[in-house]
Amino acid sequence: MTENEMLSYRSELPTLEKGIHLISHSLGPVPRNARKYAEQFLTEWEDDSITAWQKWLPAVRSLGDQIADVLGASHGTVTILPNVSIVQAIVASCFVFDGKGPFGRRNKIVYDELNFSTVHYVWREQARRGANVVVVPSCDGISAPIDALLAAIDDQTLLVPVSHVLFRSSGVYDAKRVIDRAHEQGALVLLDCYQSAGTIPLSLEAWGCDMACGGSVKWACGGPGAGYLYVRPDLLPKLEPMMTGWFGHAHPFAFDMGPMQYASDAWRMIGGTPAIPAIYTARAGWEMIAKIGVQNIRKKSLRQTELLRELVEKREFVVNTPRDDAARGGTICFDFEGAEAVSRVLSERRMFHDYRPRCGMRVSPHFFTTDDELERFMGEVDRVRREGIEPANPSRSY
């Protein structure tokens, strides 16, 4: 698909008529079909009452399979969950750290300090259950510290929960290299694809990835409430989450009060009742990503992030994103004195992006972005800096 063909999808994204949208790393624009699917859900609820579950449960599986296609995984391997915090907590509940579980005496959890905070919160608290949590420092706060991470993985390591693309810098981990090292030491990898799925091609099965997670909010343009968990099929029988629910039971409608009998498929990880409205609205974004093709999106993204970097460097701002194509995600992160205040003014002017501490302004072109929008955005940065305007809502944060 050509870039012009990608731009034709702008008409399917009404948000683009209301501002410049350069924030798909945080929230993708709503597709027009999301409203249609939301209305479909409401109609089914209204018209079919309890029998609507005969449509809703297949919709859960269908979205999982749509996401699996983007992840490079087989159908039936992806479970839909509300968010990544829940995903990480469910995975954590599968492990014991006293040497009595199916993974032996391993109790070491290894990740880096550039990981997303919610992942850190979940795993750091596993120390109360006996986990040895090792957080690998970054030498520059930008690049994925892959050599140090690999060195920290040893024969006591149980799990390596890392982000494929780092939210703070858009730096990219060589996922295959991490997976191979972990497997050499008998450890597992939980790859967070939130900042890569939909903008970087993924091949989870080919890489031998054990588990992966993410959500629909960002590059997938699917909105909140539809996170996901991929589990390698041969690993699945070993996982028996303590954080579970009736939909994870082999016979949920038996209402059995005996010991938990886990479902034999990916639904053993699903826990309680799925968030059906979010599953319906998320469908629109994943459909669009699949039609356009992530390979095509990545090609355009690399060209436009290079263009954006040139515009930023021309202004002599500090760029906090790796330069190399293979090491760069879909975002350019840059900083300068007063950037946070400038960022707030730009957001008030509907130049949608965000600012993060120790990162700066995060700006992300996507398949629908024009070169002109990038130049207009940077021109507005110049204008706000010249004017020295303070934001109308100085305490507001995005």
RATA-V50985 format. One record per backbone hydrogen bond with DSSP energy under -0.5 kcal/mol. CO is the residue of the C=O (numbers start at 0). NH is the residue of the N-H. If there is no record, write none. Layout:
CO:NH
CO:NH
//
This chain:
1:5
2:6
3:7
5:8
6:9
7:10
8:11
9:12
11:31
12:15
13:16
14:17
18:20
19:21
19:351
21:363
22:25
22:26
29:14
30:33
30:34
31:34
31:35
32:36
33:37
34:38
35:39
36:40
37:41
38:42
39:43
40:44
41:45
42:46
43:47
44:48
47:50
48:51
49:52
50:53
51:54
51:55
52:56
54:58
55:59
56:60
57:61
58:62
59:63
60:64
61:65
62:66
63:67
64:68
65:69
66:70
67:71
67:72
69:201
70:203
71:204
73:76
75:265
76:230
78:228
80:226
81:224
82:86
83:87
84:88
85:89
86:90
87:91
88:92
90:93
91:94
92:241
100:103
102:105
106:131
107:157
107:158
108:133
110:135
111:114
115:118
115:119
116:120
117:121
118:122
119:123
120:124
122:125
123:126
124:127
125:128
125:130
126:129
128:96
130:132
131:108
131:133
132:134
133:110
133:135
135:112
143:145
144:148
145:149
146:150
147:151
148:152
149:152
151:153
153:156
155:106
155:107
157:187
158:109
159:161
159:189
161:191
163:172
165:168
165:169
169:328
170:165
172:174
173:177
174:178
175:179
176:180
177:181
178:182
179:183
180:184
181:186
182:185
187:159
188:190
188:210
189:161
189:191
190:192
190:212
191:163
191:164
192:195
192:196
195:198
195:199
202:206
203:207
203:208
204:207
209:231
210:190
211:229
212:192
213:227
215:221
215:222
216:27
217:220
220:30
222:225
226:80
227:213
228:78
229:211
231:234
231:235
232:236
234:237
234:238
235:238
237:239
241:243
244:247
245:248
247:262
248:251
250:253
251:254
259:261
260:249
264:267
265:268
266:269
270:246
270:247
273:275
274:278
275:279
276:280
277:281
278:282
279:282
279:283
280:283
280:284
281:284
281:285
282:286
283:287
284:288
285:289
286:290
287:291
288:292
292:296
293:297
294:298
295:299
296:300
297:301
298:302
299:303
300:304
301:305
302:306
303:307
304:308
305:309
306:310
307:311
308:312
309:313
310:314
311:314
311:316
312:315
317:319
317:334
323:326
324:327
326:171
330:332
331:362
332:319
333:360
334:317
335:338
337:341
338:342
339:343
340:344
341:345
342:346
343:347
344:348
345:350
346:349
349:19
349:351
351:21
353:361
355:358
355:359
359:355
360:333
360:362
361:353
362:331
363:23
365:368
369:373
370:374
371:375
372:376
373:377
374:378
375:379
376:380
377:381
378:382
379:383
380:384
381:385
382:386
383:387
383:388
392:395
//
